[in-house]
Amino acid sequence: MPLIRAILLRLLTTAITLLGVAVIVFVVIRVVPGNPIAMMLPPGATEADIARLTAQYGLDKSIAEQFLIWGQGVLQGDFGTSITARQPVLDLVLGRLPATLELSVMALVIAVVLGGFAALTGTRLRDTRTEAVLDIANGMALSVPDFLWGLFLILAFGVLIPVFQISGRVTPSLDLPFTTDFYLVESVMRLRFDLFADILSHMFLPALALAIPLAAIIGQLLKQSLKETMHLDYVTLARTKGYGENHVILREALPNAILPTLTLVGVQFTFLIGGTVIIERLFSYEGLGNMAIDAVINRDLPLIQGIVILFAVIFTAVNLAVDLTYALLNPRLRHG
């Protein structure tokens, strides 16, 4: 019962959060100077043409009236029509979402692998020069933002040593028999490993650029948790039983030290998705972040609203899933 009550409370706060985000975004993008209708018309358009399209998109009404009309449409699954693309916002956003999700998940996997390896290696070789080198590398990875890592990776592995693709999501000349927008997943399911290799070649550098700072955070926290756990009684007992250091770290210390890191990974994953905006632009990756920049440049108000609301839904859903997972794995929270 306490867990069910906590879930219901979180769902209520999530709904309130999404409503607040919708109101703030709706108001802010409309008070910013600039007329999106004037931007979509040719230079020779008359005032009558501007007035006609303004009325067509409902921009001639007050902000409160516009929000009510938009809110009623959202409740029916209609997020409006893009001003620049002239297509339903929901179709555009859902069409780009899989690309961003695949990129974010790949970056998260790389970050967990790199960060976990650094933490375990530093714990195993503590008080040695290797640990000092890992700490220095971790600090460097943490101090450089992801877009600078992206520029470095483009220069190193796209220009000087061109082993990876640095633009787009897939090579257009390839046969693309996809029925969904999850290209990476579908290429494996169809056993099209040529497509899988090509898509992976396009995704690896942007995913690595996103992963490096997150890997440093994961490695730092997990190493600190392992350091604290290694002095506990049950770890000492395992040593007295004759278990090797690798067994003590992996089987005794790691399962308990990983819980704080799990929470961090879930929270950072939401920021990782938001961080794809600059990286997707940098690599010309056809994802949601790249579309968001175009929408802001073109003052495409319905598209901006749809993208921001979708980001907010993802953030709150991931945070809710992390909280529930942590509660299930931690008996003190599950029965508290």
Order of alpha helices (4+ residues) and beta strands (2+ residues): alpha-alpha-alpha-alpha-alpha-alpha-alpha-alpha-alpha-alpha-alpha-alpha-alpha-alpha
